[in-house]
Amino acid sequence: MLLETTQWIWAAGALIAMVALMLLLGRAARLTGLAPRGGGQRLRVEESLALDARRRLTLVRIDGRAMVLLTGGATDLCLGWVPETAP
């Protein structure tokens, strides 16, 4: 049994209202500090160097610490953490 046209309109309106309410609450949470602003700041690619046609040396910063990765070839390797320099 098919819903009548008015019921479809009410359902679509309710769905739009719920999505708008979720977006509004998300924005309010970010403005009040309940939710983190922005994202992706914990993991960042600092620099990348092509060693040859397949392999690449990449410096990645994770939570303020730097790590060197060797990607490509048969396997990917974590070469280790870069020591912190004292100021």
Secondary structure, 3 states (H helix, E strand, C coil): CCCCHHHHHHHHHHHHHHHHHHHHHHHHHHHHCCCCCCCCCCEEEEEEEECCCCCEEEEEEECCEEEEEEECCCCCEEEEECCCCCC
